[in-house]
Amino acid sequence: MSPVAQARPGLDPALASALDADLQEVVVVTGADGRVRSVTPSIERVFGIAAHDLVDRVVAALVHPSDRRRFALEWHRVAASPGATGRFSGRIVTGPGAVREVEVRCANRVDVPDVAGIVLSLRDATDQTRVMTALHAQARTDALTGLPNRLAFEERLARALATPTESPVALTMLDIDHFKIVNDSLGHRAGDELIREVGLRLRNAVRGTDTVARLGGDEFVVLSPMTDLDAAEFVAARIQSVLRAPITIGSTELHVSASIGVACTATSVGVHDDLLRDADVAMYEAKRRGPGEVARYDAGMVAAAQEHLELQGELHRAIQQGEFVVHYQPIVRANDASLASYEALVRWPRADGTVLPEGFIPVAEASGLIHDLGDRILHLIADDLTATPRSVLPRAWMNLSGHALTRRNCASRILAAVGERGIELDRLGVEVTETVLMGDLGTVERNLSTLRDHGLAVALDDYGTGWASLSAIKRFPIDVVKIDRTFTAGLTTNALDRAIVRGIAEIGRVLHLEVVAEGIETDEQAWIAADLGCTELQGYRYGRASAIGDLPLR
């Protein structure tokens, strides 16, 4: 009797014989001892095995050695009970070095007289397995970098935490500093190129036992088994080192840094979500400290992170409800102390006291609210300029963040706000700090040049505190340099501070720039600053920042 007829008793013998030849499956009938009694001719077409080579062999010999134990367990379970059925998925050996994936259905028919054996139906699942394997890998691979994605990372983290070991598991989480600036100024394709390059550098920076994964956006994580916090900080240092080399995107050279947080099971509960949360909390603490910082987790950071989240929510609401106000601090001429202009300083009045910019600007930048806040401040200043005569408010200096300047439409937004109110353009100036050099210099330069071409003056604030002061003066259209208070505070006692102020003032004189000494609090500081060549002075000596309605009439 043909194998198909034995598998399907009652089937017409002629049809059964035809099915034996054309069947896409292979039907094997064995005795209770597991030896093959008959097999369909389709085995040669499907698996390349001659049917006569299999007859009288133990069917388990066909199974790959690594899968044989699983097959034997299922076989014995089915063989022990007439009428029992079962399934097996695994590999069979079809020739020297040749392996195929199969799905097998087993049925015990020893109690059927025409069969009196066990029937196995084998289907070639090689292509299906290959597709499923590819889909499984695709679902766990980040399409942009080729790194494991969040799903793959979480699976590997769960396995690492489930492995019995006394050695800690560490996570090193990082976020590219100022990545949004790259996206806003150079476009998302440039952002994608930067992500790919960072992913490649990270992969080359870690050990073979570590896992580098991209969690999404510009966020990456390194999973390091058998690593404590000290060793994790060493991993972070290597990451900082490989990111230090410039990255060229198109014609733009970028200097990239990352804020990095490290945590390990020695200081965390060791639960998947807790360890991931702790690394994330440490990373945001690093971001709070400044670009390129590394922070190791400690328990106190959780409360700080919760405060940060609450402040972010309050900040969003305050922007929407117009809670911010602008105060103005005078800047006077050094030769006669007459009013030259005012610096516009944003304040956030709250029930628990007024919050100064250093209390909310970092949160606004980290959360992406800085653009909405900047637009709000711009319109407040423009409204004050409209409502206040030039004699009272001759010029207002507005602080611009690096995030704002790398927006392609930064200059046009400022000009529109001023133009639609009919304000004379020389009544508004913009102040920038050297952090603008962290972003797309081309966009920054275009925005500043456009503003200056339309009559707005440009001031470089906190001059002398960064690494690129001279480069900024050389490259950007600067009208004013403001000497940081860290130098003016020591004018009366420190010869080095006086020398630095004199040097900056001389640069201003040669380049025809106004030089403002900030932080002037006493007459003696004012006399020295003027004598050293500063042309304008600003500080408590000449008044604190006041609301627009409290400015003196002139």
Secondary structure as UniProt FT lines:
FT   HELIX           3..7
FT   TURN            9..10
FT   HELIX           13..22
FT   STRAND          26..30
FT   TURN            32..33
FT   STRAND          35..39
FT   HELIX           42..47
FT   HELIX           51..54
FT   TURN            55..56
FT   HELIX           59..62
FT   TURN            65..67
FT   HELIX           68..79
FT   TURN            82..83
FT   STRAND          85..95
FT   TURN            96..97
FT   STRAND          98..109
FT   TURN            110..111
FT   TURN            113..115
FT   STRAND          117..124
FT   HELIX           126..139
FT   TURN            143..145
FT   HELIX           150..162
FT   STRAND          170..176
FT   TURN            177..178
FT   HELIX           179..186
FT   HELIX           188..205
FT   TURN            208..209
FT   STRAND          211..216
FT   TURN            217..218
FT   STRAND          219..224
FT   TURN            225..226
FT   HELIX           229..244
FT   STRAND          247..249
FT   TURN            250..251
FT   STRAND          252..254
FT   STRAND          258..264
FT   TURN            265..267
FT   HELIX           272..289
FT   TURN            291..292
FT   STRAND          294..296
FT   HELIX           300..320
FT   TURN            321..322
FT   STRAND          325..333
FT   TURN            334..336
FT   STRAND          339..348
FT   TURN            351..352
FT   HELIX           357..359
FT   HELIX           361..367
FT   TURN            368..369
FT   HELIX           370..387
FT   TURN            390..392
FT   STRAND          396..399
FT   HELIX           402..405
FT   TURN            408..409
FT   HELIX           410..419
FT   TURN            420..422
FT   HELIX           425..427
FT   STRAND          428..432
FT   HELIX           434..438
FT   HELIX           441..453
FT   TURN            454..455
FT   STRAND          457..463
FT   HELIX           469..475
FT   STRAND          480..483
FT   HELIX           485..488
FT   TURN            489..493
FT   HELIX           495..511
FT   STRAND          514..517
FT   HELIX           523..531
FT   TURN            532..533
FT   STRAND          536..538
FT   HELIX           540..542
FT   STRAND          546..547
FT   HELIX           548..550
//
